[in-house]
Amino acid sequence: MLNIADFCFELQKNDIGFFCGVPDSLLKSFCAFISDNYPEDKNVITANEGNAIALASGYYLATGKIGCVYMQNSGLGNCVNPLLSLADKDVYGIPMLLIIGWRGEPNVKDEPQHIKQGQVTLSLLDAMEIEYRVLENMSDISTLVPLIKQNNKPYALVIRKGTFDTYTLKGGKSDCSDLSREDAIKCVVSRLNERDVIVSTTGMISRELYEIRDENKTGHQRDFLTVGSMGHASSIALGIALSKANRRIYCFDGDGAVLMHMGAPAVIASLKPTNFRHIMFNNQAHDSVGGQPTVAGNINFVGWAKSVGYIFAQAVDSLDSLNEVWDKFSHVMGPAFLEIKVKKGARSDLGRPKERPQENKALFMKFLEER
């Protein structure tokens, strides 16, 4: 197990002092340490991983120095285009260090959404002709950095579970509300009828929704739990809303997920699905992977939602204010947007869905078939 402070010091010794990317649970200690020890202009938490590749490219063009891009391996999908059409040695030849958390590593127990990604991570890097090392010791950095500089292309360090020791984030923004996300979800679920449909985003939101259904003994057939595909829940919900005009479709989203693909709501609004209800639980943090801040506290989401064409948009930060606006939100001709400001964190004993994703899909599709 490597000491995270020593690891970051080794990067600094090799003249790597600019970081950007999307936090990952396997990189929790790394992301927390650089968040606490580097200023915001030297550690930029980007909306998605492709943005980070572009940002590191701009940094190199301006300084001639190597940037470091961090991500979970699931984020490689967002990176393929800028890695191959921008950074590749046959295009601009932009050197950078990729630090990739290896979720779903073969023969290591993990959640179902990570299994396939974990199986193909190394072969995907091979296909993109990105040389890599699975990090074992500090010497991997000092031997890799000269190759990056010499060959003017990206190289990757792949990080296994348990590679780094524990470091807990000390800084970070304060809570934007006293309301817990789980209590807010409970309140919303209690107001839905038996025909309403939920598409919930990846992370804690789907896990909390699942446990609330268990607690209420109402089954899970009404909910599509998007356990992967961060940022795409609203587009999944749109596909359902356009095909099931007689059902109200609720998308349970998070601020980090909305930020990742902010163009999707503009498309949703342009199609004017009257049955579409978009709820964003905003805690201004990447809660599932360590609590690193998002930029959601700097955005007027109500103004943004109205500007892209949502018919209704409002923000609340308590159960009282949520109850006050609920009837209008749930009955207005949509698309409608509701920002619920919540505090960071979740129960330490929060469970995970027990059924496989394919089982969730089958139950959900059967529920949608009902008139």
N, C-alpha and C positions, 0 to 999 in steps of 0.2 A: 504494500500500500504506500503510495507516494504522498509526501507532505505537500499540500497545495501551495503554501507560501514559497517553498523551495522550487516548485514547478514554475510558478509565475516569475520568480527571480531568474530562473534559467532562461525563460523567454526574454526577459528584459536584458540579460547579458548578451543575448544574440540579437539585440536591437529590434525586438518586437514589443511595441508598446502601444499599439492601436488595436482595439478589439471591437467586433460588432457581430450581431447574430441574434438568434432566438434561444432563450434558455431551455435547458433539457434536464430531466431528473438525474441522469447519470453524470451530468456536469454541474450538479447543484452546488458543490463546494467551489468549483472553479468560477462559476458565474457569480456566486455570492462574494468571493474574494475580490474579483476585479471590480464588482459594483461598489464594494466598500473602499477600495484602494486606488481607483482611477477616476478622474473627473468625467463628467458626462460626455465631453467632446472626445474622450479617448476610449470610452466604452459605450457604444450606441446600441441599444436594444431595438432592433429593426422590426418592422411590421411582419416581414416574412424573410425566409432565408435567401431568396433570390435578390431581394433588396440589399442584403448584407454583402453578397458577392459584388454587386455594383458599387457599393459604398467603399469596400476595400480596394476596388479597382481605381476609384477616384482618388483615394488616399495615396496609392502608389504613384499615380500620374502626377500628383502635386508634390510629392516628397521623395520619390525614388525608394521608399521604404516598404517593407513587407507588412501587410495587415494580417490579422488573425481573425478568421470567421468561425464561430462556434454554432453548433446545431445538434439536434437529434437526427439520427439517420433517416427518420421519416421526412425530414426537411430536404433531403437530397432531391426529391421530386420538384420542389420549387426552384432548385439550383441548376437543373440540367441545362436549360436554355442559356443563362448567362455564363455558366462554366464553359459550354461548348462554342457559343457564338461571340463571346467577349474575351474571356480569360485564357482560352486555349492557345497553346504555342503557335498554332497555325493561323490564328487570327491576330489578336493584339499581343499575346504573350504576357499576361499579367501574373506575376508571382504572388502567391499568398499561401498562408498556412491554414488548412481546414482542420478544426478539432471536432470530431464527430462522435457523439454518444451512440454506442452499439446496442440499442434495444433489440430484443428478440434474437440475441446471439444463439446459434444452434447449440442445443443441449443445456441451455440455461432457461429456467422457467420464467415465463413472462406472459403478458396479457395477449389475447388472440390477435388484436390489431397490429401487434409488432412482429408476429411470427414470420410472415412472408418477407417483410422488409428486412428483418434480421438475416434471413437466409440469403438474400440477394445483395446485401450491402457491399461486400467485397467484390463480387462479380460486377456490380454496377460501377464501382470505381474502376475496375479493370476495363470495362467496356468504354468508359470515358477517357481511358489512358491516363488516369490520375494515380500516380504512384503513392503508396501508403505504407505506414507501419502501424501495427498494433502496439500501443505504448506499453513498454515494459520498465524503462528506467530513464533517468535524465539524459543519458548520453544520446538517446534517440533524437532529442532536440538539436544538440550541437552537431550531429552528423547530418540531419535533415536540412537545416537552414542553409548551409552552403550549396546544397543541391538546388534548392528553390532559387537562390540568387543566380547560380550558374546557368540554369536552364530556363529561367523566366517562364514558369508555369506553376499552377497550384500543386501542392502536395498535401497529403492528409495524415493526421494522427487519429487512429481509431481507438476509442476509449471503452474498455470493458467495464462492466458493473464491478464496483469495489476497487477501482484503480486508485482513487483519491481518498485521503482521510477526510474526516468530517469538519466542515467549516460552516457556521450558521450566519446568515445575513444579519448584520447589525444595523445598517442604515435602512433606507427605504421611506416611502411616503406614508403619512398617517392615514388612518381609515377615513373614508369619505362619508360614512354613515355608521350608526349603531346597530343597524339591522343586519342580521346574519342572512347569508344567501339561502341556507336551508329553510329558515322561517319564511322567507319571501316565496320560495318555491312552494312550500306547504300552503301558503295563502292563495297563490294562484291556482294550484291544483284543486283546492276546495271550491273554487268558483267555476270550474269547468263542468260541462255536462257530459253525459256518457257517450256522446257521439263526437266530441271534440278530439282533435288529433294533435299530438306533440311530436316535434322533431327536436331533439336536444343535442347540444354540441358536446364535443369530447371533454374529458376531464371530470372535475368534481360535480359539475351540473348534472350530468347523466347519472353519476353514482348516487347523488342525493335524491334525484327523482326516482331512481330504482328503489331505494330504501323507503321512501315515502309511500310508494305503491305497496310495498310489502307491509308496512305499518298499517295502511288502510285496508289491506286485504282486497284490493280491487283488480289485481292482475296487471300484467305489463303489456297487454295487447294494443293499447292505445298509443304507445310510445315507440318511436324509432330512436334508439340510442346510438348516436353517431360516435362510436368509441374511438375512431380515427378521423382522418380527413379534416384536420383542423381548418376552420374558416369556411367550410362548404355546407354547413347545416342549413343555412338560409336558402341555398340553391336547391338542396334536396327538398326542402319544404315547399319551395316554389313549384317544383315539378309535380308535387302532390296536389297543391292548391289549384293548379291549372286543370288538373284531371278530375278533381273531386270538388266541383263548385258548390255542392250542397253540404259540405262539411267545413267547419271552421278549423283552420290549420294554424297552430301556434309553434313558432320557432323559439326555443329557449337557447339564447346565445350568450357568449361571454365577451368582455371587452377586447381581450387579446385575439379572439377568433374573428370578431368583426373587423378589427384593424388589419388582420392578415389579408383580407380580400374585400376591401371597401368598395370595389366596383360592383359587387353582386347586388347590393341593395338598390343601386341606380337602375339596374336591369329589372329587378322586381317591381320597382315603382313604375317603370315605363309600361309594364304589362297590365298594371292596375287590377291585380287580383283582389276582389272585394272581400274575400274570405281569409286573407293573409294577415296574421297577427305576429309581429316581431318583438320579442321581449329580450332585452339585453341586460344581464346582471353585471353591473359594473363595480368591480372592487379595485380597479386601477392596478391590477397585478396579474402576473402569470402564476396563479395560485398553485397549480398542480405540480410545478417544477421548482418551487423554492421561494415564491413570493417576490421575484424581481419586478420592478415597476413597469407598467406600460405607459404610454403617453395619453391614456384615456382621460386623465384629469385635466388635460389642457384643451379638450375638445368640447364644443357646444353640440352635443349629439342631437338635441332636439332641433336646433337650427339646421344641422347637417341633414337630418332625415327629411325635414320639410323641403330643403333645397333640392334633394334628389327626386322628390315627388311623392313622398308618403302623405296620405290624406290627413292623418292624425299623428301627432308626435307630442309626447310629454315625458317629464322626468319626475320620479318620486324617490323619497329616501326614508320612508317609514311605512309601517303597516297601515296607519291611519290615512296617509296620503294615497297609498295604493288602493285602499278600499274606496276612497272618494272618487278616483278616476276610473275605477274598473268598469262600471256599467257602460260608460261612454266608449272606452277603449274596446270592449268586447263586442259592442253592438254597432259601432260606426261602420260605414261602408269603407273597407280598407283599400289599399294596404295601410296598416296602422303600426306605429312604433312606440314602444314604452321602455324607457331606461329606468331600471330599478337600481339605485345606488346601495351597495352593501359593503360590509366590512370584510377584510381579508380573513382567510383561515377556514378550516373545516374540522369536524370532530375527528379525534385521533383514531376512533374505532370505526370510521366510515368504511363500509364494505364495498364490494364490487359485484357487478352482475354475475349471477350463477350460471345463466344459460349462455350457450355459444351464440355468436352473432347470427348464424344461420337460423337458429331457433327463434330469436327475436324477429328476424325478417319474416319468417313464415307466419307467426302469430299476428304480426302487424298487417301483413298483406291480407290475411283472412278478415281482420277487423275492417279494413278499407273496403272489402267486397260487400259488406253489409250495407243495405240501403238506409 
